[in-house]
């Protein structure tokens, strides 16, 4: 957060506060304090601000930001024709012709070494498939797909195809137990 952003957030918190909002009611017999709804709201806003600041303060203390040598796309299999059945309801269980683009990372991870350097790297690579008919890309994790090696592989991916996949059968067996 920039200093200006911090000041804006603090001004928002101050603007909503009245003098009485800073006074906590304490029962003189038990010593227990109670917060009003407004005080709870103010405290929550402050905690959120502190969370943002603590991450930034910690991050500012690191010496160097490094990037790993991971490739943004692993082109293994790029250009391979595939059949693909996206899982979304809007695709209505239709099988499409697709072109495998390669594996693309779905996430970025980071690590911090003993010297205080932060290294970022791409992670959770997943096959990306271009579907010309849809002019869209779907990932392997959001579809059923397979490489087309012969004419026999051109058949549609059906519900029975999915149910007869070894890992679906294994999962169903585990759920029955």
Secondary structure as GFF3:
##gff-version 3
##sequence-region A 1 177
A	DSSP	alpha_helix	3	15	.	.	.	ID=ss1
A	DSSP	three_ten_helix	19	22	.	.	.	ID=ss2
A	DSSP	beta_strand	25	26	.	.	.	ID=ss3
A	DSSP	beta_strand	33	34	.	.	.	ID=ss4
A	DSSP	alpha_helix	37	60	.	.	.	ID=ss5
A	DSSP	beta_strand	64	67	.	.	.	ID=ss6
A	DSSP	beta_strand	73	74	.	.	.	ID=ss7
A	DSSP	beta_strand	81	86	.	.	.	ID=ss8
A	DSSP	three_ten_helix	89	91	.	.	.	ID=ss9
A	DSSP	beta_strand	96	112	.	.	.	ID=ss10
A	DSSP	beta_strand	117	131	.	.	.	ID=ss11
A	DSSP	beta_strand	136	139	.	.	.	ID=ss12
A	DSSP	three_ten_helix	140	142	.	.	.	ID=ss13
A	DSSP	beta_strand	143	147	.	.	.	ID=ss14
A	DSSP	three_ten_helix	151	154	.	.	.	ID=ss15
A	DSSP	alpha_helix	159	163	.	.	.	ID=ss16
A	DSSP	alpha_helix	166	176	.	.	.	ID=ss17
###
